[in-house]
Amino acid sequence: MNKKAALLRKDRVTRVLTADGRMRVAAVKNSQCARNAQQRHELDAASAAILAQALAAATLLASFMKGEERVIVEASGAGAVQNVLAEAIQVGEVRGYVHHRGVEGAAQDRRAPPLIGPGRFKVSRILYDHPAPSVGIVELASGDFAEQFGSYLSQSEQIPSAVRFEVTQDQDGNIVESAGVLVQVMPGWESTDPGLLQDMVAAVPSLCEVLAVERPAALLERVVAAPFTILADKRVDFFCRCSLQRFTRALTALPLGDLEDMRKLGQNELVCHFCNARYTISDSDFDHLIERIRKSAASVTN
């Protein structure tokens, strides 16, 4: 594989500002992230597609943030897909998961549209110098993820926006390519015709076909079709910061009796719902945790 081909295979997110300052636009290729997520969570075609879109949405929103500020995109509803969540950091890390109401219902039709059903769409931003997350929630009717996300942007963000996601899969339902593009009007230009934004995201027949041979910046040249300045161009990876140390630290907040019951029942495996990584708590880990809880309780009593 030559150097250009290797670069094209890597996931990237690119953010630009039009030369007139009218719009900010971001495009993401997250094919490897989506494939990684599908493999980690062992997802069927429909579930993999909806998670791929959620990962793209979180990455696009995070590209407008600073440093390690985070954004969490979550859709939940009454359909077969109970909940889909993706979390991204501006530096290029993204992770996420899908929960179903029942495995049988989710697997009835591997090619069924990934509908969430009537429910709500929630976006949380963890920002610098803000003591609590900034949260936006809207109640939504049934629809696929792209429709849910677009409705959220128009109802909650109240910023003229247009979004498009695209996911391609092979005959077995495995992710081949995944991409997304988001156009938003900058303050002062709110009178911009919404139809113009929709025309922009629809200008390219296939996002995935372009990104299979070009980088996101080249895709944005076709979407924007006007001079722009590249503000950021970063690698994107499916990455989770979970670890056994983080899990055991959280376990010290449990009552001593609960921890002792876990040990007696042999509940020594911990699973990260974000990345499906599995960690085993050894007997020595239990001894250490129980001792820490006892010491903490004794210090409070004294």
Phi and psi in degrees as a GROMACS rama.xvg file:
@    title "Ramachandran Plot"
@    xaxis  label "Phi"
@    yaxis  label "Psi"
@TYPE xy
-77.5373  170.906  ASN-2
-61.2767  -41.7762  LYS-3
-64.406  -42.9199  LYS-4
-63.5716  -38.9348  ALA-5
-64.4961  -40.1534  ALA-6
-65.8075  -38.7588  LEU-7
-67.1814  -26.6968  LEU-8
-74.3035  -20.4195  ARG-9
-79.0091  143.906  LYS-10
-76.376  140.707  ASP-11
-146.518  155.065  ARG-12
-127.988  132.694  VAL-13
-125.008  132.467  THR-14
-119.977  133.987  ARG-15
-133.574  161.919  VAL-16
-124.828  129.413  LEU-17
-63.8519  151.023  THR-18
-58.9568  -29.813  ALA-19
-85.2175  0.107194  ASP-20
73.2866  15.0187  GLY-21
-82.9708  -35.8737  ARG-22
-140.326  149.062  MET-23
-111.574  138.153  ARG-24
-135.486  138.715  VAL-25
-133.381  144.337  ALA-26
-131.971  143.86  ALA-27
-133.634  138.601  VAL-28
-109.512  114.94  LYS-29
-128.186  38.694  ASN-30
-63.4648  -47.8366  SER-31
-65.4276  -39.7099  GLN-32
-59.1977  -45.6696  CYS-33
-65.7489  -41.0487  ALA-34
-65.3406  -41.6204  ARG-35
-59.8194  -46.344  ASN-36
-63.1303  -42.3734  ALA-37
-61.9031  -42.4451  GLN-38
-68.7111  -43.7603  GLN-39
-62.1856  -43.1081  ARG-40
-94.9274  -0.680443  HIS-41
53.4275  57.395  GLU-42
-92.9006  147.328  LEU-43
-76.4435  178.195  ASP-44
-59.26  -50.0012  ALA-45
-64.6131  -43.9639  ALA-46
-65.6058  -39.7282  SER-47
-63.9538  -38.0492  ALA-48
-66.3443  -44.3258  ALA-49
-68.8267  -35.7554  ILE-50
-68.9956  -37.9098  LEU-51
-58.0206  -41.8198  ALA-52
-68.258  -39.6817  GLN-53
-64.2628  -41.6599  ALA-54
-62.5723  -39.5098  LEU-55
-66.0066  -43.0283  ALA-56
-62.1281  -45.9418  ALA-57
-63.7072  -40.2108  ALA-58
-65.5826  -41.167  THR-59
-63.4536  -45.8507  LEU-60
-65.3891  -40.3044  LEU-61
-65.0716  -26.7471  ALA-62
-65.0203  -18.8576  SER-63
-90.1235  0.730431  PHE-64
-100.31  -172.633  MET-65
-119.144  145.883  LYS-66
47.7842  -126.895  GLY-67
-100.14  25.6291  GLU-68
-62.0698  145.129  GLU-69
-120.548  154.374  ARG-70
-132.115  138.13  VAL-71
-120.605  122.467  ILE-72
-108.696  126.711  VAL-73
-141.112  129.962  GLU-74
-122.774  133.895  ALA-75
-139.848  147.089  SER-76
-164.671  -169.605  GLY-77
-94.7048  4.87505  ALA-78
-83.1796  -169.356  GLY-79
-61.4654  -37.0402  ALA-80
-85.154  107.396  VAL-81
-74.6483  -38.6332  GLN-82
-158.593  136.332  ASN-83
-131.906  133.535  VAL-84
-137.836  137.78  LEU-85
-137.328  139.77  ALA-86
-125.949  132.502  GLU-87
-135.064  150.091  ALA-88
-115.704  145.421  ILE-89
-56.5832  -26.4455  GLN-90
-75.2902  -5.53032  VAL-91
113.617  10.249  GLY-92
-96.6929  138.507  GLU-93
-144.894  147.432  VAL-94
-152.947  163.656  ARG-95
179.939  177.079  GLY-96
-157.317  166.989  TYR-97
-128.28  137.372  VAL-98
-118.433  139.78  HIS-99
-110.595  160.006  HIS-100
-72.9765  -31.5261  ARG-101
-164.043  139.74  GLY-102
-60.6018  -40.7073  VAL-103
-63.2175  -43.5643  GLU-104
-65.0991  -36.0336  GLY-105
-72.7203  -25.2103  ALA-106
-102.434  5.81765  ALA-107
-60.1132  -42.5297  GLN-108
-136.186  106.15  ASP-109
-66.7255  -15.4063  ARG-110
-106.966  8.26746  ARG-111
-65.5002  144.464  ALA-112
-57.0796  135.763  PRO-113
-75.0501  72.4009  PRO-114
-81.5033  140.219  LEU-115
-93.1212  -31.8937  ILE-116
88.0881  171.49  GLY-117
-56.0286  135.234  PRO-118
177.512  -138.963  GLY-119
-139.735  155.697  ARG-120
-121.275  130.861  PHE-121
-131.877  134.471  LYS-122
-126.518  125.372  VAL-123
-117.561  134.307  SER-124
-117.325  126.744  ARG-125
-101.588  106.811  ILE-126
-111.613  154.151  LEU-127
-61.9566  145.517  TYR-128
61.8811  20.1032  ASP-129
-120.355  119.199  HIS-130
-66.3426  -23.1019  PRO-131
-135.309  153.616  ALA-132
-61.4045  149.186  PRO-133
-89.31  121.048  SER-134
-122.813  134.937  VAL-135
-124.434  132.199  GLY-136
-134.543  135.512  ILE-137
-133.143  146.013  VAL-138
-87.7708  134.787  GLU-139
-130.741  154.007  LEU-140
-82.6743  178.45  ALA-141
-63.6598  147.641  SER-142
170.905  168.063  GLY-143
-79.5301  177.287  ASP-144
-64.3612  -40.6352  PHE-145
-60.9432  -41.8952  ALA-146
-64.9845  -40.733  GLU-147
-62.4072  -46.4476  GLN-148
-65.0305  -43.4915  PHE-149
-62.4318  -39.9701  GLY-150
-65.394  -38.7169  SER-151
-61.1378  -46.0135  TYR-152
-60.7375  -40.0881  LEU-153
-76.5636  -34.035  SER-154
-86.1933  -45.2807  GLN-155
-95.0277  -49.1783  SER-156
-70.5322  -32.2938  GLU-157
54.9472  36.4736  GLN-158
-117.321  122.87  ILE-159
-52.5023  120.571  PRO-160
-143.66  160.066  SER-161
-143.448  137.725  ALA-162
-135.861  151.081  VAL-163
-148.602  133.901  ARG-164
-120.152  153.907  PHE-165
-147.047  131.833  GLU-166
-132.676  130.386  VAL-167
-115.176  145.864  THR-168
-136.331  155.274  GLN-169
-83.1102  -177.396  ASP-170
-65.2379  -17.1946  GLN-171
-95.1138  2.87574  ASP-172
86.3417  9.4174  GLY-173
-83.3132  139.659  ASN-174
-61.3879  130.738  ILE-175
-103.546  -54.7746  VAL-176
-139.412  152.592  GLU-177
-146.002  137.688  SER-178
-153.877  163.909  ALA-179
-158.872  155.668  GLY-180
-142.029  140.77  VAL-181
-133.413  128.314  LEU-182
-117.671  129.815  VAL-183
-134.164  142.386  GLN-184
-82.5283  136.912  VAL-185
-79.2231  156.086  MET-186
-53.5821  139.016  PRO-187
96.7023  -13.3695  GLY-188
-117.972  26.5428  TRP-189
-61.4157  -19.3599  GLU-190
-79.5641  1.13817  SER-191
-57.3514  135.729  THR-192
-61.2551  120.211  ASP-193
-57.6403  -30.0471  PRO-194
-62.3775  -31.5493  GLY-195
-63.0558  -41.6479  LEU-196
-65.2072  -43.0444  LEU-197
-64.0086  -38.071  GLN-198
-63.0939  -36.8967  ASP-199
-63.6669  -49.4139  MET-200
-72.2765  -18.6497  VAL-201
-95.0732  0.288419  ALA-202
-66.3475  -28.1474  ALA-203
-99.7367  122.425  VAL-204
-55.265  -42.4975  PRO-205
-142.04  114.297  SER-206
-62.6897  -43.9819  LEU-207
-65.5057  -37.867  CYS-208
-64.4834  -40.4467  GLU-209
-65.5708  -46.5664  VAL-210
-74.6869  -11.1129  LEU-211
-71.8375  -22.3469  ALA-212
-125.834  -7.06227  VAL-213
-135.666  165.1  GLU-214
-88.4021  164.824  ARG-215
-54.7181  -33.094  PRO-216
-59.8072  -37.7995  ALA-217
-68.6173  -36.6353  ALA-218
-62.6651  -41.9018  LEU-219
-65.4752  -28.6872  LEU-220
-61.6087  -35.1378  GLU-221
-79.9205  -34.6139  ARG-222
-71.3826  -49.1175  VAL-223
-77.9471  -40.5781  VAL-224
52.8513  35.7902  ALA-225
-160.724  162.817  ALA-226
-60.0699  141.664  PRO-227
-148.715  164.764  PHE-228
-112  129.383  THR-229
-78.0659  119.212  ILE-230
-94.4367  -28.4707  LEU-231
-158.242  144.23  ALA-232
-148.222  102.972  ASP-233
-131.147  152.657  LYS-234
-67.4192  150.299  ARG-235
-127.174  134.436  VAL-236
-136.162  143.309  ASP-237
-74.979  111.725  PHE-238
-144.411  133.593  PHE-239
-122.937  135.718  CYS-240
-91.872  17.406  ARG-241
-67.7732  156.217  CYS-242
-162.859  162.758  SER-243
-61.1158  -37.3626  LEU-244
-61.8601  -41.8803  GLN-245
-65.4471  -40.7402  ARG-246
-64.8954  -47.3574  PHE-247
-65.9709  -32.2911  THR-248
-63.218  -39.9767  ARG-249
-68.0233  -33.2978  ALA-250
-66.5555  -23.1173  LEU-251
-67.3058  -13.3845  THR-252
-83.6539  -8.37279  ALA-253
-76.7929  152.921  LEU-254
-61.6516  147.118  PRO-255
-55.6213  -41.7174  LEU-256
-60.407  -38.7976  GLY-257
-65.1484  -41.4672  ASP-258
-66.9268  -40.2188  LEU-259
-65.5618  -36.4571  GLU-260
-65.163  -40.0544  ASP-261
-57.2639  -43.9318  MET-262
-65.0375  -45.1928  ARG-263
-63.2026  -37.0573  LYS-264
-84.8162  -1.04443  LEU-265
72.9644  23.5576  GLY-266
-84.4365  75.1107  GLN-267
-111.559  10.4102  ASN-268
-111.058  130.305  GLU-269
-114.63  135.985  LEU-270
-122.369  128.481  VAL-271
-80.3947  120.682  CYS-272
-71.5883  -18.0161  HIS-273
-75.3545  -41.6162  PHE-274
-126.828  -1.82114  CYS-275
67.206  16.3209  ASN-276
-69.4964  144.728  ALA-277
-117.556  135.963  ARG-278
-127.238  141.313  TYR-279
-108.862  130.641  THR-280
-90.6981  118.022  ILE-281
-80.2726  169.94  SER-282
-60.3508  -39.382  ASP-283
-66.8563  -33.2793  SER-284
-63.7872  -44.4508  ASP-285
-60.6579  -44.0559  PHE-286
-58.2158  -45.2633  ASP-287
-64.9529  -43.8906  HIS-288
-64.6481  -45.3799  LEU-289
-62.5902  -39.999  ILE-290
-65.0408  -40.3338  GLU-291
-63.4574  -42.9014  ARG-292
-65.2518  -40.7234  ILE-293
-64.3004  -42.5923  ARG-294
-64.57  -40.1674  LYS-295
-64.9225  -41.4451  SER-296
-65.1988  -38.6273  ALA-297
-66.7693  -38.2535  ALA-298
-67.6711  -34.9603  SER-299
-68.6031  -40.8523  VAL-300
-64.4456  -40.268  THR-301
